[in-house]
Amino acid sequence: MTSEVPAAPTTGVGAVDRALAALDAVEDRPVADRVAVFEQAHASLRSALDPGDDDGGDEDGAPDADGTPEADGTPEADGAPGGTA
């Protein structure tokens, strides 16, 4: 007995919806091709959900060498936001 999984709801963000649709169809792909599907979906989601580097940090949100704070506004090493005292 097999049951159909209902389609995922749409998000209204085209790039996200396309990435999710690709993931929904991954089971129909050969196992050897699935990693590429996952990597593409990951890249698409990162691009859609984090479109810019507005915080000045590196990819993990850590401050750059110039002391730019993390995106969440956590203080820098000196305890002041953005490294200012």
N, C-alpha and C positions, 0 to 999 in steps of 0.2 A: 504494500500500500504506500503510495507516494502522495505527498500533498504539495500543492503549489504555494510558493512563498509570495505574498502580495508584493506588488511593485512599491518601491520606496516613494514616499511623497516628494514632490518637487520642492526645491528651496526658493525658486525665483531668481537664482543666480545661475546664469547659463553655464559658466565654466564648472561650477560645482555640480550641477545636474548632469552634465556630460561625464564628469569624472565618476560620479556615482553610478551612472548607467553602464559605463565601461566595467566597473567592479561587479555590477549585477550579472554581466555576461561573462565574467572570467571563467566560470566553471565549464563553459562550452569550449574554452581554448585548451590546446595541449599544455600539459604541465610546464614544459620547457618555455612556453611563451608567457606564462603568467607573471614572472618577475618583471618583465618589461611593462606589462599592464599596470602592475602595482606601482612601479617607479613613475610611469607617466601620470597616473592618478595622483600620486603624492606631489609631483611637481606642479600639476594643475591646481590642486587644492592650495598649496603654499602660495602660488602666484595669485590666486583669486582671493584668498583670505588674508594675505599679508602683501598687498600690492606695492608697498614702498618701504624704504628704510628711513622712515621719518625720525626714528629715535637716535640715529647716529651710531647705534651699537653694532656689534657684529651679529652673525646669524643666530647665536644663542641668547641674544639680548644683553650680553655683557657690555660694559662701557668700552668705548674706543679709547685709544691712548690719550686723546685730548680731554678725557674725563667726562664725556657726554654721558648722562645717566641712562639707566635702563628704561625701557618703555613704560614700566609700571611706576616710575618715579621713585624707586628705592634710592636711598642716599648713597653717595660715594663713600670712599674710605674715610674721609674726614668728617663724616656724619651729616654734611649738608647736602641737600638736593643739588645735583649737577656739579658738585665739587666746589661750591661757593660757600664762603663762611661769612 
